[in-house]
Each structure stands twice: as C-alpha cells, then as structure tokens.
Amino acid sequence: MNSCPSIWTALTRKKPLNTNDETKLARVLNLFDLTALGVGSTLGLGVYVLAGSVAREQAGPAVVVSFLLAAFASAFAGLCYAEFAARVPRAGSAYIYSYVTVGEFVAFTIGWNLILEYVIGASSVARGLSGYIDALTGNQMGNYWLSVMPMNVDFLAEYPDILSFSIVAILTIILAAGVKESSYVHSTFTVINMLTIVVVVVAGSIKAQPSNWSIAKEDIPNGIEGGDGGFMPFGIAGVLAGAAKCFYGFVGFDCVATAGEEAKNAKRNIPMAMILTLLICVIVYIAISTILTMLWPYYLQNPEAPFPHVFDQIGWIEIKWTVSIGAVFALCTSLLGAMYSLPRILYAMSSDGVLFRIMSRVHRKTKTPVIATLVSGLFSAIMAAVFSLHQLVDMLSIGTLLAYTIVAICVLILRYEYIETTDDTVGDSQFVWKDIFRFRSSSRPTRTSAIVTKYLVVIFAILSTLLGCLVSFVPFTTANIVGISIVGAAMVAIVFLNFVQPVDKDLTISFKVPFVPFLPCFSIFCNIFLMLQLDAATWIRFGVWLVVGEYRNKYFRHSVAVVKFKCPFHSTESTP
C-alpha cells in the first residue's frame, strides 16, 4: 500500500498483537519494583489528606465503609487491567489495549484522555504536597505568594505555586536519568511511606477510643456540622458520596500497566503487581481511616493535614513530625509514579504515529523516552503551578473512569473475539437470531457471535448511562421506578445474552478475569455511574479537551497525507 486507506479503515484499524517484538526500553523492573511503583503511586493523598476530609465532610466514622466500596469498584477495574497486561505486555496501558481491540479512533481518544489523566494526576499530587508542606509552616508560603503574585482569574488558583513547580521539575530530571535509577528512588520513598503508616497505626492504636464511633447527636458541640452522630452520621447518602471521593484514593494502580516494556517477565509480574497493589492499599486505607476516626472525633478532623493535627491535639509532637516527614516522602512517591506513566503513554502513541514521532526517541544511555519525559514534566509543572487542587481532582476522576470503562469493554470484546482459521465460513444472516440466543451450539467464537457480542456491549453501555441518569437526576416517582426496573431488566437480559455466546476455551494467558461477562459488565456500570456524579463544569472542560484532541488528530492526519507520510499499521504483518 502506497497511500492511506479510507477514513473508516484508518479509524477502525487495529494494532496487531505482536507481543514478542523487541523494545527500545530497558527491561529492568522486577515484581518488587512494579509493586512498589503501584503502591507508591496509589498511597499518597488518599492516606494523608483524603481520609480526614471524607470523614469530616461526607461519611464520619463510616469512611471505612466508603473506602471499602471504592476498593470494590476499583478491584473490578484492576482485574480487567490485569488480564490485558497478561495479553499485551507493552507500554501504553489502556491506549494500547483499546488499539488492539476496538481500533485507532477509540485508542487515540483514550490515549489523549490518559495524557490528561496523568498530567492532572501529577499536578494534583504536586499541589497537594505543596499545600501539605505549607500547612505545616502555618501557611507562610501561600500567604507570601498571594501578597506578591495574586491571580484574580476564576478558573485558576489564587496564586502561582512555585514550590509545586520546583518539585515537579526536580523529579522530571530524576526520571530522565534512567528507569532503574528512578526506581531506586521510588522504592526507597515507598518503604519510608510504609514505615510511616506502621508508626501511625501502632501509635494511634494506643490512644484509640472506640467511643468516637458512637458519639450521640446531643454531644456534638453547637455550631459544628456533625450530622446525626453515631457511626454513620450523614446516612447512606454520605457513605456513597464519600465512596465516590475515596475512589480517587485508588487511582494510580494502573500506572503499573504502563511499565509493560520495562518489566521482567511482564506477562506474569504486571498482573501480580496490580493485584498486590490493590490488596495492600485497601488494607492500609481501612487501617488508617479506622485509627484516624477512633483517635479524634470525625467532626473535628483537619481536612488538609489530618494526622499532624490529631497527634498535635493529643500531645504527641514527636509522632506528629515523624508522620509529617513520612507524608512528604509518600506524596513525593505518588508524584513520581504519576510522572513515570505519562512519558510512556506519549512514547507509545508517538511510536504508533498518532502523535509527533520525536517523542518516541529513546536515549541510548539512559534507555528512557527523554523528550517525552521532559515535555510531560514541563506540562505537569505548569498545571500544578496555576490550577487549584479541587479543579485538578475532578478532571482526574472523569479521565480515569473513562479509561477504566474502555478497558472493561475491551476485555469483553477480546474474550469473545473471533479468530479466523482456514476452515471458517461466514454465517448467513438467517442464523443471526439463532446465534444471539445460541440455539446453534458452537465450540468456539464465530464471526457472527463476535459481532453479536460487540453490539451487546455497546447496548449495555448505553443502558448503563440511561440507568445512571434515571437514578441520579430524575425524582423517584412511580414512573421513574418503573423506568429503572425496565432498564435494569434489559441490562440483565443483555448480560445473559453475552453469557451464552461461545468463548475461546483454549485461551492460555497468565491471568484471566473471572466471572466473565458479569464482572466486566458490573465494572462498566460502576464507572459510568461514578462519572455521572461529577459536576457539569467538569464535563464541559473534559469535552473541550476531547474536541481539541480529535481536531488535532484530524489536522495531524491531514498534514501526514500532504507530506505522503506512510500511515502506521497498513499491514498486520509487522509493527513499527
């Protein structure tokens, strides 16, 4: 082929699954390194900031339940990521997964979305780290920059955060120096973080008072919003709202998937690292939130630096500063993990020709995508300096949830994928309805059953969105309840129809998602439902980002055609 294929072919072509290709990156990360990367990236703001703010503002002592619910939803996404990591041990995470499954258009959309996710992930942690340090100094830095360089713009922060900009710049240099070198730093910080958590749990258990989980409403001081008291002072609604916010605490485990080309025995170690990361994180979050709410009443928590505040109140100044120093290292670890992932996404996309190929260059000595690392570091530093933490967190959540949704969809499509052989024939249209209900038995997927599965998955996603809207935005009248029941029954029927389709029973990979299609379908619904809980402003900013990305992609393709640049993946025989 000497010219680009049609627009439809270009948008739907898939990347071939050649997992044995050599990589330019250095395969130096073992299971411990990968698990440390996942744990360090995940246990940051969730431990040292989120637990206190959710306990005070949403859930009270039931923040423990909120973390459990968030972990439940995240675990489904983690299992889907783990199967794909076993199938496609390549850099790029959800971008590469969707490329080999549903085509280039969706892959670019997800890749563009992941760029936003990791930029904002790094920026939000940097901003949170800066705020944490500033809180320990009595907000002296913030007050100074606010008096010297105020920014009176509605959608920006109150002042430029020079500290967060500097922290991101330093860590960018560490990442560019080499993956093994940055892994040493990351693993060291993670060990310090875990030791700090152990100190918090052990020291806090000595002073813990279970009575703080059953404070009566009349015992709450006047003028303080404490709900109805007890273990669940703000009711089920508060627990669910807290779960949506606690979901942010589990964002980061998917960064392990971006290390597909730098991991030893990637097909085995990456799925294991993801599962270990989620197990460690849920244990830590439950322990931390339990100790925090037993140490001090939920309505008196400090939402910005809860543990230093609590240990200060009980008079343990030494523990306060030990925890504070450990928290700084922990937040640096989380920041380093977020910054590690973004250059790998840029590297994968530019290697495939959907972004500028200059970012696919790998330094001969450090074996890192150095240009992509520097570009992503600069972008993240600027975002951290000029945007507030609240704006960043909301944008991060919507990007992450969309990526999780696409990965779950891709798992379903691949599990029921048709694999052509020499004796295959195309089924006639008269057999379509029989294939839908599997009246015609088949020992493996057919071309028709694979198409049926794709349509069923799309319909399920649409129904999940409709059900989420009915539950979230429509008053609970008799008509609405009937509508919810009809949509829910249709979703159950769709899952059943998916279940009766033939699957490839000979598939041999190191990890497979159990209970397919039930578990991926539940993951799709959970992610879409949580996305619908975000405010309109977040959706508008997210929509603008996607429109800019698709316009850039269209312009980029037009420029490529003008200079007669050969499109990647014309053939399924090789990969670039």
Salt bridges, closest charged atoms under 4 A:
ASP33 OD2 - LYS180 NZ 2.96
GLU57 OE1 - LYS245 NZ 3.63
GLU83 OE2 - ARG87 NE 3.23
GLU83 OE1 - ARG415 NH2 2.48
GLU104 OE1 - ARG13 NE 2.84
GLU104 OE2 - ARG557 NH2 1.26
ASP161 OD2 - ARG127 NE 3.61
ASP228 OD1 - LYS217 NZ 3.57
GLU261 OE2 - ARG90 NE 3.69
GLU262 OE2 - ARG344 NH2 2.89
ASP352 OD1 - LYS15 NZ 3.13
ASP394 OD2 - HIS390 NE2 3.35
GLU417 OE2 - LYS14 NZ 3.87
GLU420 OE2 - ARG447 NH2 3.92
ASP424 OD1 - ARG444 NH2 2.70
ASP435 OD1 - ARG440 NH2 3.05
